[in-house]
Amino acid sequence: MSRNGTSLIHIVTLDDTLKNFNPTMIKMDIEGEEYNALQGAKKTITQSKPDLAICVYHRISDYWMIPLLIHSWNLGYKFYLRAHSSATMETVLYAVAP
């Protein structure tokens, strides 16, 4: 829904969008909706095992919830966290496929 509550916006998951494509890398910086987007990309990620670069700085809970979500899929990813600025802004979780 739009801010004034009158418009509906159609949302499509990455699994639906990428069903005939095997990505080698997925990067997300979508203003705090990364966790939800990852849930909508589970099938693609489990089948293709792309490297991931996921911004986690929009919500404090994303610092642990996103790695736990990806880890729960038992895909063998190695995790790296990098702050690309001197503050916690621009912090990215890198999940590298085996």
N, C-alpha and C positions, 0 to 999 in steps of 0.2 A: 504494500500500500504506500502511496505517496505521503509526504508529511501532512498534507491537509486531509488525508484519509479518503480521497475520492477516486484514486486511480489504482488499478491492480497491475502489478509487474510480474511478468512470466519469468520464472527462474528454472534453469536447467542444470542438472548436476554434471560434473566433469565425466562421470561414468557414461552418461547419455551422450555427451558431446564427443567423447573420445573413443566410442565403442569400436571403431574400425581403425584405430591408431595406437601405436605402442610408443609412448613418449620415453625419452631417455633422461629427461630432466623436467621437473615441475617447480616453478617458482611462484610463491604467493605473497602478496602484500595487499590485502583486501580489507584493511581497516577494522580488524577485530573479528572477521568472519572466517578466518583461516580454519578453525576447528570444525565448523560446520561444512566448509568446502572439502576438507579432508575426508569427512564422513561420506560425502557424496562422490568421492574419488577412490573409495576403498577397493573396488573391483579392479579399476585401472592400475592402482598402485600394487596390489597383490599379484596381478598377472604380469605387469611390465617391469616392476621393481626399478622405477626411475630414481635417480638422485633427486633429493628434495632440498629446496631452500625456502624456508617458511618463516615469515616475520612473526615474532612472538611478543613484541613490545606493546601492542595495542591494549592487551588485557594482562594483568599480572598473573592470573591463573594459567594463561597460555604457556608460561615458562615451564610448567610441569605437566599440564594437561595434554598438550600437543605431543611431547615426547612419549608420554605414557600411552596415548592412543596409538601412535605408530608402533611402539614396542609391543603392544597387545596383539598386533597382527603377526608376530613371530616371523618376521622376514629377514632378520639378521642385520638390520641397519646399524651402522656406527654413527653416533651422534656427536656433533660439535656445535658449540654455541659461540657466536662472535658478535661483539658490539662494534658497529661500524662508526661510532662516534664516542666522544668522551663520557657521555651520559648513557643511560640505558636505552635511549632512543636509537632506533635503527638496529636493534638486536635481532639476529637471524639464527634460526636453528638449521643446521645443515645435517641432513640424514643421508649418509653415503651407503649405497647398496653394496652388498658383498660381491 
